[in-house]
Amino acid sequence: MEALERTVKKQSLHTLPEESKQKRKVSVFHIPLPIFAVVLLLTLAAVFTETLPAGMIGSLLIMMVIGETFGWIGDRTPIVKSYLGGGAIVAIFGSAYLVYSGILPDTMVTQVDEFMTTGGFLDFYIAALITGSILGMNSQMLVKIGLRYFAPIFGAIAGAVLFAAIIGQIVGFTLQDAVLVITLPIMGGGMGAGAVPMAQVYSEFLGQPASYYISILVPALALGNVFAIVMASMLHKLGQRVPTLTGNGKLMDGFEETKTTTTFDLKKLGVGVLAAMLFFTVGQLLGVILPIHPYAIMILLVAAVKIMNLLPSTIVEGASQWYQFVAKAFTLALLFGIGVAYTDLGAVLNALTLQYVLIVFGVVGGAMLGAGIIGRLVGFYPIESSITAGLCMANMGGTGDVAVLSAAKRMQLMPFAQIASRLGGAVILLLAGLLMSFF
């Protein structure tokens, strides 16, 4: 018996180091670090010799490889990983710095920019997340949430305006500058859906060309997006320390995704791709007729189909699995593209005066608190309410939603982020027109 025990102990001493070695193996994107290093070097060689293939292949390769590299670094850098958004913020601003400093060749910048914008990669990503996450939800809770979600959206707007007005008075800004020039652009739903039409509204009322107002609005938008990402990461940490404040990705009790099989089915994944593209296309089609953003139409359409239980389980499960795959495989690649195509680092740096930074911080913080407090009153978890109805109104629209939810590790909340960005942004445009006549 004693001999058997000694034999077992010897075997455990031999096996434990092997297990610890396995745990210590470092990988990037599930690829062993030495092999990934070779992949990175080959990609960089193609970039700087300008032999990277044009179109989707070259764009997606550089976005995935460098995006995953930045993400790996950010998730392992002290302070950054805990309080500043980790890999998400490093992927965005690391790529933005490559553009700002001129390190990334102009041809690559143009290629990635076109792939993100005219190539539709951002739409492709968001379509997968909206379709899969809504179809994977509990339909009864989807009905229950209803119009009450607009309560924290209005709470976010009220909180942002109040904080901006107070801080603006303290640092010497007029109420007009604090609210119209800084607060409304930040809360307006991004560049295309917010800042551009808002600049046109300002131009009609105030007389200067729209390009003049865009140059003023962009720094507020960019800096607000930075604060929104950082605050999302901090809310995630707060939820870990105070579990009663968060549903860990659920907006309210019982409102969660329906669990599907853990094994991915290739046939269902194909169905999921088709479902996401079809819902997005129908949203675009109806957007020609209805005065609503196509993303908002898509959300309402997918929700209606889910509530009425019109789709077979194969399509529902396929859409849910496709969304999970896209979120895991392409998030950091997309964040790299956001940094290249949508983040003007120069505008952010030019806006870094103390007074300006304080007001922008107040706007984003006010939106976060307002959405969290009102969300709690109507039955939502305050952290999830703050992230979606608050911070996703104070970021750069669709691109900001991805960055904020990635930093908060709550990508399944994309439909609510899009509601805040799109429908909330429409409310801000209406408010801008009304306030113009008041001021």
Protein Blocks (a to p, Z undefined) as FASTA:
>chain_A
ZZmmmmmmmmmmmmmmmmmmmmmpcceehiafklmmmmmmmmmmmmmnopacehjllmmm
mmmmmmmmmmmmmmmgghklmmnopjmlmmmmmmmmmmmnomagfklmmmmmmmmmmnom
mmmmmmmmmmmmmmmpcfklmmmnmmmlmmmmmmmmmmmmmmmmmmmmmnopafklmmmm
mmmmmmnopjklmmmmmmmmmmmmnopafklmmmmmmmmmmmmmmmmmmmmmmmmmmmmm
mmmlpgghpabghiacddddfbdcfklmmmmmmmmmmmmmmmmmmmmmpccdfklmmmmm
mmmmmmnopacfklmmmmmmmmmmmmmmmmmmmmmmmmmmmmcfklmmmmmcfklmmmmm
mmmmmmmmmmmmmmmmnopafklmmmmmmmmmmmghjmlmmmmmmmnopaklmmmmmmmm
mmmmmmmmmmmmmmmmmZZ
